[in-house]
Amino acid sequence: MRVVNFAHGEMMVVGMYLAWAAFEYLGLPPMLSLPLIAALFFVLGLRAAARPDLAFIGRPEHQQFLLLLAVAILW
């Protein structure tokens, strides 16, 4: 895909926070909430990929780099 994602770590941290929140507030074990959180991220990714105004795969590489760097900084 030729996309350099600088936000992998930040996405993992958000997933861990969601697992902790599910454990703390809903009483779900982290291993049970893991597939639910993965499915949530999958659906959010599909929604973002389905919208042509949000898709950045076809854009130049420097725009992809700046977008993912901004996501890493904001998260």
PQR file of N, CA, C, O and H, with PARSE charges and radii, in Angstrom:
ATOM      1  N   MET A   1       0.820  -1.193   0.000 -0.4000 1.5000
ATOM      2  CA  MET A   1       0.000   0.000   0.000 -0.0000 2.0000
ATOM      3  C   MET A   1       0.861   1.252   0.000  0.5500 1.7000
ATOM      4  O   MET A   1       0.372   2.331  -0.335 -0.5500 1.4000
ATOM      5  N   ARG A   2       2.106   1.138   0.360 -0.4000 1.5000
ATOM      6  CA  ARG A   2       3.030   2.265   0.388 -0.0000 2.0000
ATOM      7  C   ARG A   2       2.543   3.384   1.297  0.5500 1.7000
ATOM      8  O   ARG A   2       2.625   4.559   0.937 -0.5500 1.4000
ATOM      9  H   ARG A   2       2.504   0.262   0.633  0.4000 1.0000
ATOM     10  N   VAL A   3       2.038   3.026   2.470 -0.4000 1.5000
ATOM     11  CA  VAL A   3       1.596   4.003   3.453 -0.0000 2.0000
ATOM     12  C   VAL A   3       2.415   3.788   4.710  0.5500 1.7000
ATOM     13  O   VAL A   3       2.448   2.683   5.252 -0.5500 1.4000
ATOM     14  H   VAL A   3       1.971   2.072   2.762  0.4000 1.0000
ATOM     15  N   VAL A   4       3.072   4.830   5.173 -0.4000 1.5000
ATOM     16  CA  VAL A   4       3.833   4.757   6.415 -0.0000 2.0000
ATOM     17  C   VAL A   4       2.928   5.268   7.525  0.5500 1.7000
ATOM     18  O   VAL A   4       2.555   6.441   7.536 -0.5500 1.4000
ATOM     19  H   VAL A   4       3.045   5.728   4.733  0.4000 1.0000
ATOM     20  N   ASN A   5       2.576   4.394   8.452 -0.4000 1.5000
ATOM     21  CA  ASN A   5       1.655   4.771   9.522 -0.0000 2.0000
ATOM     22  C   ASN A   5       2.449   5.036  10.787  0.5500 1.7000
ATOM     23  O   ASN A   5       3.036   4.119  11.363 -0.5500 1.4000
ATOM     24  H   ASN A   5       2.879   3.441   8.442  0.4000 1.0000
ATOM     25  N   PHE A   6       2.469   6.271  11.213 -0.4000 1.5000
ATOM     26  CA  PHE A   6       3.136   6.640  12.454 -0.0000 2.0000
ATOM     27  C   PHE A   6       2.203   6.544  13.652  0.5500 1.7000
ATOM     28  O   PHE A   6       2.625   6.803  14.779 -0.5500 1.4000
ATOM     29  H   PHE A   6       1.992   7.016  10.746  0.4000 1.0000
ATOM     30  N   ALA A   7       0.958   6.182  13.436 -0.4000 1.5000
ATOM     31  CA  ALA A   7      -0.023   6.168  14.511 -0.0000 2.0000
ATOM     32  C   ALA A   7      -0.309   4.764  15.036  0.5500 1.7000
ATOM     33  O   ALA A   7      -1.266   4.585  15.790 -0.5500 1.4000
ATOM     34  H   ALA A   7       0.615   5.972  12.521  0.4000 1.0000
ATOM     35  N   HIS A   8       0.490   3.762  14.663 -0.4000 1.5000
ATOM     36  CA  HIS A   8       0.242   2.401  15.164 -0.0000 2.0000
ATOM     37  C   HIS A   8       0.276   2.340  16.684  0.5500 1.7000
ATOM     38  O   HIS A   8      -0.623   1.779  17.310 -0.5500 1.4000
ATOM     39  H   HIS A   8       1.268   3.907  14.051  0.4000 1.0000
ATOM     40  N   GLY A   9       1.303   2.913  17.266 -0.4000 1.5000
ATOM     41  CA  GLY A   9       1.430   2.887  18.721 -0.0000 2.0000
ATOM     42  C   GLY A   9       0.300   3.607  19.414  0.5500 1.7000
ATOM     43  O   GLY A   9      -0.210   3.141  20.433 -0.5500 1.4000
ATOM     44  H   GLY A   9       2.033   3.369  16.757  0.4000 1.0000
ATOM     45  N   GLU A  10      -0.094   4.735  18.872 -0.4000 1.5000
ATOM     46  CA  GLU A  10      -1.175   5.506  19.477 -0.0000 2.0000
ATOM     47  C   GLU A  10      -2.500   4.763  19.381  0.5500 1.7000
ATOM     48  O   GLU A  10      -3.309   4.804  20.308 -0.5500 1.4000
ATOM     49  H   GLU A  10       0.320   5.114  18.044  0.4000 1.0000
ATOM     50  N   MET A  11      -2.720   4.082  18.257 -0.4000 1.5000
ATOM     51  CA  MET A  11      -3.946   3.288  18.120 -0.0000 2.0000
ATOM     52  C   MET A  11      -3.958   2.133  19.121  0.5500 1.7000
ATOM     53  O   MET A  11      -5.009   1.779  19.656 -0.5500 1.4000
ATOM     54  H   MET A  11      -2.063   4.049  17.504  0.4000 1.0000
ATOM     55  N   MET A  12      -2.797   1.555  19.367 -0.4000 1.5000
ATOM     56  CA  MET A  12      -2.706   0.477  20.343 -0.0000 2.0000
ATOM     57  C   MET A  12      -2.995   0.995  21.755  0.5500 1.7000
ATOM     58  O   MET A  12      -3.663   0.321  22.540 -0.5500 1.4000
ATOM     59  H   MET A  12      -1.944   1.842  18.932  0.4000 1.0000
ATOM     60  N   VAL A  13      -2.498   2.179  22.072 -0.4000 1.5000
ATOM     61  CA  VAL A  13      -2.759   2.767  23.387 -0.0000 2.0000
ATOM     62  C   VAL A  13      -4.246   3.054  23.559  0.5500 1.7000
ATOM     63  O   VAL A  13      -4.792   2.813  24.636 -0.5500 1.4000
ATOM     64  H   VAL A  13      -1.956   2.726  21.435  0.4000 1.0000
ATOM     65  N   VAL A  14      -4.913   3.561  22.530 -0.4000 1.5000
ATOM     66  CA  VAL A  14      -6.357   3.817  22.613 -0.0000 2.0000
ATOM     67  C   VAL A  14      -7.104   2.505  22.820  0.5500 1.7000
ATOM     68  O   VAL A  14      -8.056   2.449  23.599 -0.5500 1.4000
ATOM     69  H   VAL A  14      -4.470   3.757  21.655  0.4000 1.0000
ATOM     70  N   GLY A  15      -6.678   1.445  22.125 -0.4000 1.5000
ATOM     71  CA  GLY A  15      -7.299   0.136  22.325 -0.0000 2.0000
ATOM     72  C   GLY A  15      -7.108  -0.376  23.742  0.5500 1.7000
ATOM     73  O   GLY A  15      -8.022  -0.965  24.318 -0.5500 1.4000
ATOM     74  H   GLY A  15      -5.905   1.491  21.492  0.4000 1.0000
ATOM     75  N   MET A  16      -5.926  -0.156  24.309 -0.4000 1.5000
ATOM     76  CA  MET A  16      -5.682  -0.589  25.691 -0.0000 2.0000
ATOM     77  C   MET A  16      -6.523   0.211  26.674  0.5500 1.7000
ATOM     78  O   MET A  16      -7.036  -0.344  27.646 -0.5500 1.4000
ATOM     79  H   MET A  16      -5.183   0.323  23.842  0.4000 1.0000
ATOM     80  N   TYR A  17      -6.671   1.510  26.430 -0.4000 1.5000
ATOM     81  CA  TYR A  17      -7.522   2.320  27.299 -0.0000 2.0000
ATOM     82  C   TYR A  17      -8.979   1.869  27.207  0.5500 1.7000
ATOM     83  O   TYR A  17      -9.684   1.839  28.216 -0.5500 1.4000
ATOM     84  H   TYR A  17      -6.254   1.960  25.640  0.4000 1.0000
ATOM     85  N   LEU A  18      -9.431   1.521  26.007 -0.4000 1.5000
ATOM     86  CA  LEU A  18     -10.796   1.015  25.865 -0.0000 2.0000
ATOM     87  C   LEU A  18     -10.975  -0.307  26.593  0.5500 1.7000
ATOM     88  O   LEU A  18     -12.015  -0.539  27.208 -0.5500 1.4000
ATOM     89  H   LEU A  18      -8.859   1.546  25.187  0.4000 1.0000
ATOM     90  N   ALA A  19      -9.962  -1.187  26.530 -0.4000 1.5000
ATOM     91  CA  ALA A  19     -10.039  -2.465  27.252 -0.0000 2.0000
ATOM     92  C   ALA A  19     -10.070  -2.224  28.757  0.5500 1.7000
ATOM     93  O   ALA A  19     -10.811  -2.890  29.481 -0.5500 1.4000
ATOM     94  H   ALA A  19      -9.116  -1.000  26.030  0.4000 1.0000
ATOM     95  N   TRP A  20      -9.276  -1.283  29.220 -0.4000 1.5000
ATOM     96  CA  TRP A  20      -9.281  -0.961  30.652 -0.0000 2.0000
ATOM     97  C   TRP A  20     -10.634  -0.387  31.075  0.5500 1.7000
ATOM     98  O   TRP A  20     -11.164  -0.753  32.124 -0.5500 1.4000
ATOM     99  H   TRP A  20      -8.675  -0.742  28.632  0.4000 1.0000
ATOM    100  N   ALA A  21     -11.196   0.520  30.250 -0.4000 1.5000
ATOM    101  CA  ALA A  21     -12.485   1.116  30.576 -0.0000 2.0000
ATOM    102  C   ALA A  21     -13.589   0.058  30.576  0.5500 1.7000
ATOM    103  O   ALA A  21     -14.479   0.098  31.425 -0.5500 1.4000
ATOM    104  H   ALA A  21     -10.765   0.817  29.398  0.4000 1.0000
ATOM    105  N   ALA A  22     -13.540  -0.882  29.637 -0.4000 1.5000
ATOM    106  CA  ALA A  22     -14.541  -1.955  29.612 -0.0000 2.0000
ATOM    107  C   ALA A  22     -14.417  -2.829  30.862  0.5500 1.7000
ATOM    108  O   ALA A  22     -15.422  -3.294  31.398 -0.5500 1.4000
ATOM    109  H   ALA A  22     -12.816  -0.914  28.947  0.4000 1.0000
ATOM    110  N   PHE A  23     -13.196  -3.049  31.318 -0.4000 1.5000
ATOM    111  CA  PHE A  23     -12.991  -3.836  32.531 -0.0000 2.0000
ATOM    112  C   PHE A  23     -13.445  -3.067  33.767  0.5500 1.7000
ATOM    113  O   PHE A  23     -14.121  -3.614  34.638 -0.5500 1.4000
ATOM    114  H   PHE A  23     -12.379  -2.671  30.882  0.4000 1.0000
ATOM    115  N   GLU A  24     -13.071  -1.811  33.829 -0.4000 1.5000
ATOM    116  CA  GLU A  24     -13.350  -1.010  35.022 -0.0000 2.0000
ATOM    117  C   GLU A  24     -14.830  -0.680  35.171  0.5500 1.7000
ATOM    118  O   GLU A  24     -15.373  -0.778  36.271 -0.5500 1.4000
ATOM    119  H   GLU A  24     -12.522  -1.367  33.121  0.4000 1.0000
ATOM    120  N   TYR A  25     -15.488  -0.292  34.087 -0.4000 1.5000
ATOM    121  CA  TYR A  25     -16.855   0.203  34.194 -0.0000 2.0000
ATOM    122  C   TYR A  25     -17.916  -0.835  33.835  0.5500 1.7000
ATOM    123  O   TYR A  25     -19.036  -0.782  34.344 -0.5500 1.4000
ATOM    124  H   TYR A  25     -15.047  -0.213  33.193  0.4000 1.0000
ATOM    125  N   LEU A  26     -17.567  -1.782  32.953 -0.4000 1.5000
ATOM    126  CA  LEU A  26     -18.547  -2.787  32.548 -0.0000 2.0000
ATOM    127  C   LEU A  26     -18.274  -4.159  33.155  0.5500 1.7000
ATOM    128  O   LEU A  26     -19.126  -5.046  33.101 -0.5500 1.4000
ATOM    129  H   LEU A  26     -16.658  -1.826  32.539  0.4000 1.0000
ATOM    130  N   GLY A  27     -17.097  -4.331  33.729 -0.4000 1.5000
ATOM    131  CA  GLY A  27     -16.752  -5.610  34.332 -0.0000 2.0000
ATOM    132  C   GLY A  27     -16.358  -6.684  33.330  0.5500 1.7000
ATOM    133  O   GLY A  27     -16.283  -7.859  33.690 -0.5500 1.4000
ATOM    134  H   GLY A  27     -16.405  -3.610  33.773  0.4000 1.0000
ATOM    135  N   LEU A  28     -16.100  -6.305  32.064 -0.4000 1.5000
ATOM    136  CA  LEU A  28     -15.694  -7.284  31.050 -0.0000 2.0000
ATOM    137  C   LEU A  28     -14.219  -7.625  31.216  0.5500 1.7000
ATOM    138  O   LEU A  28     -13.394  -6.727  31.385 -0.5500 1.4000
ATOM    139  H   LEU A  28     -16.160  -5.350  31.772  0.4000 1.0000
ATOM    140  N   PRO A  29     -13.881  -8.897  31.170 -0.5600 1.5000
ATOM    141  CA  PRO A  29     -12.458  -9.253  31.203  0.2800 2.0000
ATOM    142  C   PRO A  29     -11.753  -8.707  29.958  0.5500 1.7000
ATOM    143  O   PRO A  29     -12.348  -8.681  28.881 -0.5500 1.4000
ATOM    144  N   PRO A  30     -10.500  -8.273  30.087 -0.5600 1.5000
ATOM    145  CA  PRO A  30      -9.797  -7.691  28.938  0.2800 2.0000
ATOM    146  C   PRO A  30      -9.707  -8.633  27.738  0.5500 1.7000
ATOM    147  O   PRO A  30      -9.769  -8.172  26.598 -0.5500 1.4000
ATOM    148  N   MET A  31      -9.564  -9.921  27.959 -0.4000 1.5000
ATOM    149  CA  MET A  31      -9.471 -10.858  26.838 -0.0000 2.0000
ATOM    150  C   MET A  31     -10.812 -10.997  26.116  0.5500 1.7000
ATOM    151  O   MET A  31     -10.838 -11.344  24.935 -0.5500 1.4000
ATOM    152  H   MET A  31      -9.514 -10.296  28.885  0.4000 1.0000
ATOM    153  N   LEU A  32     -11.903 -10.739  26.789 -0.4000 1.5000
ATOM    154  CA  LEU A  32     -13.216 -10.774  26.151 -0.0000 2.0000
ATOM    155  C   LEU A  32     -13.502  -9.468  25.402  0.5500 1.7000
ATOM    156  O   LEU A  32     -14.137  -9.474  24.347 -0.5500 1.4000
ATOM    157  H   LEU A  32     -11.882 -10.457  27.748  0.4000 1.0000
ATOM    158  N   SER A  33     -13.032  -8.370  25.951 -0.4000 1.5000
ATOM    159  CA  SER A  33     -13.274  -7.085  25.288 -0.0000 2.0000
ATOM    160  C   SER A  33     -12.357  -6.866  24.092  0.5500 1.7000
ATOM    161  O   SER A  33     -12.636  -6.011  23.251 -0.5500 1.4000
ATOM    162  H   SER A  33     -12.516  -8.365  26.808  0.4000 1.0000
ATOM    163  N   LEU A  34     -11.281  -7.614  24.004 -0.4000 1.5000
ATOM    164  CA  LEU A  34     -10.327  -7.444  22.903 -0.0000 2.0000
ATOM    165  C   LEU A  34     -10.962  -7.640  21.530  0.5500 1.7000
ATOM    166  O   LEU A  34     -10.772  -6.786  20.664 -0.5500 1.4000
ATOM    167  H   LEU A  34     -11.054  -8.308  24.687  0.4000 1.0000
ATOM    168  N   PRO A  35     -11.715  -8.733  21.283 -0.5600 1.5000
ATOM    169  CA  PRO A  35     -12.356  -8.865  19.962  0.2800 2.0000
ATOM    170  C   PRO A  35     -13.405  -7.780  19.701  0.5500 1.7000
ATOM    171  O   PRO A  35     -13.597  -7.367  18.557 -0.5500 1.4000
ATOM    172  N   LEU A  36     -14.076  -7.323  20.746 -0.4000 1.5000
ATOM    173  CA  LEU A  36     -15.067  -6.261  20.566 -0.0000 2.0000
ATOM    174  C   LEU A  36     -14.406  -4.948  20.154  0.5500 1.7000
ATOM    175  O   LEU A  36     -14.916  -4.237  19.289 -0.5500 1.4000
ATOM    176  H   LEU A  36     -13.920  -7.658  21.675  0.4000 1.0000
ATOM    177  N   ILE A  37     -13.281  -4.632  20.769 -0.4000 1.5000
ATOM    178  CA  ILE A  37     -12.561  -3.407  20.431 -0.0000 2.0000
ATOM    179  C   ILE A  37     -11.965  -3.513  19.036  0.5500 1.7000
ATOM    180  O   ILE A  37     -11.973  -2.538  18.284 -0.5500 1.4000
ATOM    181  H   ILE A  37     -12.866  -5.209  21.473  0.4000 1.0000
ATOM    182  N   ALA A  38     -11.445  -4.690  18.678 -0.4000 1.5000
ATOM    183  CA  ALA A  38     -10.903  -4.893  17.333 -0.0000 2.0000
ATOM    184  C   ALA A  38     -12.010  -4.732  16.293  0.5500 1.7000
ATOM    185  O   ALA A  38     -11.789  -4.135  15.239 -0.5500 1.4000
ATOM    186  H   ALA A  38     -11.439  -5.482  19.288  0.4000 1.0000
ATOM    187  N   ALA A  39     -13.189  -5.255  16.583 -0.4000 1.5000
ATOM    188  CA  ALA A  39     -14.315  -5.100  15.656 -0.0000 2.0000
ATOM    189  C   ALA A  39     -14.730  -3.632  15.545  0.5500 1.7000
ATOM    190  O   ALA A  39     -15.075  -3.166  14.459 -0.5500 1.4000
ATOM    191  H   ALA A  39     -13.369  -5.739  17.439  0.4000 1.0000
ATOM    192  N   LEU A  40     -14.699  -2.907  16.655 -0.4000 1.5000
ATOM    193  CA  LEU A  40     -15.028  -1.485  16.640 -0.0000 2.0000
ATOM    194  C   LEU A  40     -14.050  -0.715  15.757  0.5500 1.7000
ATOM    195  O   LEU A  40     -14.468   0.102  14.936 -0.5500 1.4000
ATOM    196  H   LEU A  40     -14.419  -3.285  17.537  0.4000 1.0000
ATOM    197  N   PHE A  41     -12.754  -0.968  15.920 -0.4000 1.5000
ATOM    198  CA  PHE A  41     -11.751  -0.298  15.084 -0.0000 2.0000
ATOM    199  C   PHE A  41     -11.913  -0.702  13.619  0.5500 1.7000
ATOM    200  O   PHE A  41     -11.717   0.125  12.728 -0.5500 1.4000
ATOM    201  H   PHE A  41     -12.414  -1.631  16.587  0.4000 1.0000
ATOM    202  N   PHE A  42     -12.266  -1.948  13.361 -0.4000 1.5000
ATOM    203  CA  PHE A  42     -12.465  -2.415  11.992 -0.0000 2.0000
ATOM    204  C   PHE A  42     -13.619  -1.669  11.331  0.5500 1.7000
ATOM    205  O   PHE A  42     -13.505  -1.227  10.188 -0.5500 1.4000
ATOM    206  H   PHE A  42     -12.425  -2.620  14.085  0.4000 1.0000
ATOM    207  N   VAL A  43     -14.728  -1.529  12.053 -0.4000 1.5000
ATOM    208  CA  VAL A  43     -15.893  -0.830  11.511 -0.0000 2.0000
ATOM    209  C   VAL A  43     -15.569   0.647  11.281  0.5500 1.7000
ATOM    210  O   VAL A  43     -15.972   1.219  10.268 -0.5500 1.4000
ATOM    211  H   VAL A  43     -14.820  -1.888  12.981  0.4000 1.0000
ATOM    212  N   LEU A  44     -14.845   1.265  12.214 -0.4000 1.5000
ATOM    213  CA  LEU A  44     -14.456   2.662  12.019 -0.0000 2.0000
ATOM    214  C   LEU A  44     -13.544   2.810  10.810  0.5500 1.7000
ATOM    215  O   LEU A  44     -13.664   3.783  10.065 -0.5500 1.4000
ATOM    216  H   LEU A  44     -14.518   0.800  13.037  0.4000 1.0000
ATOM    217  N   GLY A  45     -12.640   1.866  10.605 -0.4000 1.5000
ATOM    218  CA  GLY A  45     -11.768   1.896   9.438 -0.0000 2.0000
ATOM    219  C   GLY A  45     -12.531   1.703   8.145  0.5500 1.7000
ATOM    220  O   GLY A  45     -12.234   2.353   7.142 -0.5500 1.4000
ATOM    221  H   GLY A  45     -12.543   1.076  11.211  0.4000 1.0000
ATOM    222  N   LEU A  46     -13.513   0.815   8.158 -0.4000 1.5000
ATOM    223  CA  LEU A  46     -14.336   0.622   6.962 -0.0000 2.0000
ATOM    224  C   LEU A  46     -15.138   1.871   6.619  0.5500 1.7000
ATOM    225  O   LEU A  46     -15.262   2.244   5.452 -0.5500 1.4000
ATOM    226  H   LEU A  46     -13.754   0.287   8.972  0.4000 1.0000
ATOM    227  N   ARG A  47     -15.672   2.501   7.638 -0.4000 1.5000
ATOM    228  CA  ARG A  47     -16.433   3.734   7.395 -0.0000 2.0000
ATOM    229  C   ARG A  47     -15.540   4.814   6.813  0.5500 1.7000
ATOM    230  O   ARG A  47     -15.950   5.542   5.909 -0.5500 1.4000
ATOM    231  H   ARG A  47     -15.571   2.198   8.586  0.4000 1.0000
ATOM    232  N   ALA A  48     -14.323   4.920   7.325 -0.4000 1.5000
ATOM    233  CA  ALA A  48     -13.404   5.936   6.817 -0.0000 2.0000
ATOM    234  C   ALA A  48     -12.954   5.595   5.401  0.5500 1.7000
ATOM    235  O   ALA A  48     -12.778   6.493   4.579 -0.5500 1.4000
ATOM    236  H   ALA A  48     -13.990   4.328   8.059  0.4000 1.0000
ATOM    237  N   ALA A  49     -12.767   4.307   5.103 -0.4000 1.5000
ATOM    238  CA  ALA A  49     -12.323   3.909   3.763 -0.0000 2.0000
ATOM    239  C   ALA A  49     -13.449   4.035   2.740  0.5500 1.7000
ATOM    240  O   ALA A  49     -13.185   4.239   1.555 -0.5500 1.4000
ATOM    241  H   ALA A  49     -12.911   3.577   5.771  0.4000 1.0000
ATOM    242  N   ALA A  50     -14.686   3.917   3.179 -0.4000 1.5000
ATOM    243  CA  ALA A  50     -15.822   3.969   2.261 -0.0000 2.0000
ATOM    244  C   ALA A  50     -16.124   5.392   1.804  0.5500 1.7000
ATOM    245  O   ALA A  50     -16.749   5.598   0.764 -0.5500 1.4000
ATOM    246  H   ALA A  50     -14.900   3.751   4.142  0.4000 1.0000
ATOM    247  N   ARG A  51     -15.681   6.359   2.577 -0.4000 1.5000
ATOM    248  CA  ARG A  51     -15.941   7.752   2.202 -0.0000 2.0000
ATOM    249  C   ARG A  51     -14.791   8.271   1.352  0.5500 1.7000
ATOM    250  O   ARG A  51     -13.655   8.324   1.824 -0.5500 1.4000
ATOM    251  H   ARG A  51     -15.173   6.191   3.422  0.4000 1.0000
ATOM    252  N   PRO A  52     -15.058   8.650   0.124 -0.5600 1.5000
ATOM    253  CA  PRO A  52     -13.970   9.102  -0.749  0.2800 2.0000
ATOM    254  C   PRO A  52     -13.296  10.379  -0.270  0.5500 1.7000
ATOM    255  O   PRO A  52     -12.125  10.604  -0.573 -0.5500 1.4000
ATOM    256  N   ASP A  53     -14.016  11.226   0.479 -0.4000 1.5000
ATOM    257  CA  ASP A  53     -13.380  12.447   0.960 -0.0000 2.0000
ATOM    258  C   ASP A  53     -12.424  12.175   2.114  0.5500 1.7000
ATOM    259  O   ASP A  53     -11.576  13.015   2.414 -0.5500 1.4000
ATOM    260  H   ASP A  53     -14.968  11.043   0.726  0.4000 1.0000
ATOM    261  N   LEU A  54     -12.539  11.008   2.775 -0.4000 1.5000
ATOM    262  CA  LEU A  54     -11.627  10.657   3.855 -0.0000 2.0000
ATOM    263  C   LEU A  54     -10.504   9.732   3.403  0.5500 1.7000
ATOM    264  O   LEU A  54      -9.502   9.602   4.107 -0.5500 1.4000
ATOM    265  H   LEU A  54     -13.228  10.324   2.530  0.4000 1.0000
ATOM    266  N   ALA A  55     -10.643   9.093   2.260 -0.4000 1.5000
ATOM    267  CA  ALA A  55      -9.630   8.150   1.792 -0.0000 2.0000
ATOM    268  C   ALA A  55      -8.369   8.914   1.392  0.5500 1.7000
ATOM    269  O   ALA A  55      -8.436   9.886   0.640 -0.5500 1.4000
ATOM    270  H   ALA A  55     -11.457   9.199   1.689  0.4000 1.0000
ATOM    271  N   PHE A  56      -7.230   8.470   1.896 -0.4000 1.5000
ATOM    272  CA  PHE A  56      -5.982   9.161   1.574 -0.0000 2.0000
ATOM    273  C   PHE A  56      -4.992   8.240   0.876  0.5500 1.7000
ATOM    274  O   PHE A  56      -3.822   8.591   0.725 -0.5500 1.4000
ATOM    275  H   PHE A  56      -7.176   7.680   2.506  0.4000 1.0000
ATOM    276  N   ILE A  57      -5.444   7.070   0.451 -0.4000 1.5000
ATOM    277  CA  ILE A  57      -4.554   6.118  -0.206 -0.0000 2.0000
ATOM    278  C   ILE A  57      -4.054   6.673  -1.539  0.5500 1.7000
ATOM    279  O   ILE A  57      -2.890   6.469  -1.883 -0.5500 1.4000
ATOM    280  H   ILE A  57      -6.394   6.785   0.574  0.4000 1.0000
ATOM    281  N   GLY A  58      -4.893   7.363  -2.287 -0.4000 1.5000
ATOM    282  CA  GLY A  58      -4.511   7.858  -3.594 -0.0000 2.0000
ATOM    283  C   GLY A  58      -3.767   9.187  -3.566  0.5500 1.7000
ATOM    284  O   GLY A  58      -3.351   9.682  -4.614 -0.5500 1.4000
ATOM    285  H   GLY A  58      -5.839   7.529  -2.007  0.4000 1.0000
ATOM    286  N   ARG A  59      -3.598   9.760  -2.402 -0.4000 1.5000
ATOM    287  CA  ARG A  59      -2.932  11.060  -2.301 -0.0000 2.0000
ATOM    288  C   ARG A  59      -1.418  10.897  -2.337  0.5500 1.7000
ATOM    289  O   ARG A  59      -0.912   9.792  -2.140 -0.5500 1.4000
ATOM    290  H   ARG A  59      -3.936   9.358  -1.551  0.4000 1.0000
ATOM    291  N   PRO A  60      -0.695  11.974  -2.583 -0.5600 1.5000
ATOM    292  CA  PRO A  60       0.773  11.881  -2.580  0.2800 2.0000
ATOM    293  C   PRO A  60       1.303  11.440  -1.219  0.5500 1.7000
ATOM    294  O   PRO A  60       0.656  11.637  -0.191 -0.5500 1.4000
ATOM    295  N   GLU A  61       2.485  10.843  -1.233 -0.4000 1.5000
ATOM    296  CA  GLU A  61       3.043  10.259  -0.003 -0.0000 2.0000
ATOM    297  C   GLU A  61       3.306  11.296   1.069  0.5500 1.7000
ATOM    298  O   GLU A  61       3.174  10.983   2.252 -0.5500 1.4000
ATOM    299  H   GLU A  61       3.011  10.682  -2.068  0.4000 1.0000
ATOM    300  N   HIS A  62       3.675  12.524   0.707 -0.4000 1.5000
ATOM    301  CA  HIS A  62       3.932  13.529   1.733 -0.0000 2.0000
ATOM    302  C   HIS A  62       2.651  13.930   2.462  0.5500 1.7000
ATOM    303  O   HIS A  62       2.698  14.264   3.645 -0.5500 1.4000
ATOM    304  H   HIS A  62       3.782  12.778  -0.254  0.4000 1.0000
ATOM    305  N   GLN A  63       1.508  13.902   1.773 -0.4000 1.5000
ATOM    306  CA  GLN A  63       0.243  14.195   2.447 -0.0000 2.0000
ATOM    307  C   GLN A  63      -0.143  13.066   3.395  0.5500 1.7000
ATOM    308  O   GLN A  63      -0.664  13.323   4.480 -0.5500 1.4000
ATOM    309  H   GLN A  63       1.470  13.630   0.811  0.4000 1.0000
ATOM    310  N   GLN A  64       0.107  11.818   3.000 -0.4000 1.5000
ATOM    311  CA  GLN A  64      -0.160  10.683   3.879 -0.0000 2.0000
ATOM    312  C   GLN A  64       0.707  10.763   5.125  0.5500 1.7000
ATOM    313  O   GLN A  64       0.241  10.529   6.240 -0.5500 1.4000
ATOM    314  H   GLN A  64       0.530  11.609   2.118  0.4000 1.0000
ATOM    315  N   PHE A  65       1.964  11.095   4.921 -0.4000 1.5000
ATOM    316  CA  PHE A  65       2.899  11.212   6.035 -0.0000 2.0000
ATOM    317  C   PHE A  65       2.440  12.273   7.025  0.5500 1.7000
ATOM    318  O   PHE A  65       2.427  12.036   8.233 -0.5500 1.4000
ATOM    319  H   PHE A  65       2.343  11.285   4.015  0.4000 1.0000
ATOM    320  N   LEU A  66       2.063  13.442   6.517 -0.4000 1.5000
ATOM    321  CA  LEU A  66       1.636  14.536   7.398 -0.0000 2.0000
ATOM    322  C   LEU A  66       0.340  14.191   8.132  0.5500 1.7000
ATOM    323  O   LEU A  66       0.194  14.515   9.310 -0.5500 1.4000
ATOM    324  H   LEU A  66       2.073  13.634   5.536  0.4000 1.0000
ATOM    325  N   LEU A  67      -0.591  13.543   7.453 -0.4000 1.5000
ATOM    326  CA  LEU A  67      -1.846  13.166   8.095 -0.0000 2.0000
ATOM    327  C   LEU A  67      -1.610  12.173   9.238  0.5500 1.7000
ATOM    328  O   LEU A  67      -2.140  12.352  10.335 -0.5500 1.4000
ATOM    329  H   LEU A  67      -0.472  13.279   6.496  0.4000 1.0000
ATOM    330  N   LEU A  68      -0.828  11.144   8.986 -0.4000 1.5000
ATOM    331  CA  LEU A  68      -0.603  10.134  10.027 -0.0000 2.0000
ATOM    332  C   LEU A  68       0.282  10.660  11.142  0.5500 1.7000
ATOM    333  O   LEU A  68       0.152  10.223  12.285 -0.5500 1.4000
ATOM    334  H   LEU A  68      -0.397  10.999   8.095  0.4000 1.0000
ATOM    335  N   LEU A  69       1.172  11.579  10.838 -0.4000 1.5000
ATOM    336  CA  LEU A  69       1.955  12.211  11.891 -0.0000 2.0000
ATOM    337  C   LEU A  69       1.047  13.075  12.775  0.5500 1.7000
ATOM    338  O   LEU A  69       1.216  13.116  13.994 -0.5500 1.4000
ATOM    339  H   LEU A  69       1.278  11.933   9.909  0.4000 1.0000
ATOM    340  N   ALA A  70       0.089  13.762  12.154 -0.4000 1.5000
ATOM    341  CA  ALA A  70      -0.867  14.563  12.932 -0.0000 2.0000
ATOM    342  C   ALA A  70      -1.731  13.671  13.816  0.5500 1.7000
ATOM    343  O   ALA A  70      -2.014  14.025  14.961 -0.5500 1.4000
ATOM    344  H   ALA A  70      -0.048  13.729  11.164  0.4000 1.0000
ATOM    345  N   VAL A  71      -2.152  12.525  13.303 -0.4000 1.5000
ATOM    346  CA  VAL A  71      -2.933  11.584  14.117 -0.0000 2.0000
ATOM    347  C   VAL A  71      -2.096  11.110  15.303  0.5500 1.7000
ATOM    348  O   VAL A  71      -2.605  11.006  16.419 -0.5500 1.4000
ATOM    349  H   VAL A  71      -1.923  12.237  12.373  0.4000 1.0000
ATOM    350  N   ALA A  72      -0.823  10.826  15.067 -0.4000 1.5000
ATOM    351  CA  ALA A  72       0.054  10.377  16.151 -0.0000 2.0000
ATOM    352  C   ALA A  72       0.221  11.459  17.212  0.5500 1.7000
ATOM    353  O   ALA A  72       0.253  11.158  18.405 -0.5500 1.4000
ATOM    354  H   ALA A  72      -0.411  10.911  14.160  0.4000 1.0000
ATOM    355  N   ILE A  73       0.325  12.704  16.788 -0.4000 1.5000
ATOM    356  CA  ILE A  73       0.502  13.798  17.756 -0.0000 2.0000
ATOM    357  C   ILE A  73      -0.783  14.066  18.515  0.5500 1.7000
ATOM    358  O   ILE A  73      -0.747  14.292  19.724 -0.5500 1.4000
ATOM    359  H   ILE A  73       0.299  12.948  15.819  0.4000 1.0000
ATOM    360  N   LEU A  74      -1.918  14.046  17.830 -0.4000 1.5000
ATOM    361  CA  LEU A  74      -3.187  14.372  18.489 -0.0000 2.0000
ATOM    362  C   LEU A  74      -3.642  13.277  19.455  0.5500 1.7000
ATOM    363  O   LEU A  74      -4.277  13.571  20.468 -0.5500 1.4000
ATOM    364  H   LEU A  74      -1.947  13.863  16.848  0.4000 1.0000
ATOM    365  N   TRP A  75      -3.326  12.035  19.154 -0.4000 1.5000
ATOM    366  CA  TRP A  75      -3.731  10.953  20.055 -0.0000 2.0000
ATOM    367  C   TRP A  75      -2.722  10.838  21.145  0.5500 1.7000
ATOM    368  O   TRP A  75      -2.858   9.988  22.025 -0.5500 1.4000
ATOM    369  H   TRP A  75      -2.810  11.796  18.331  0.4000 1.0000
TER
END
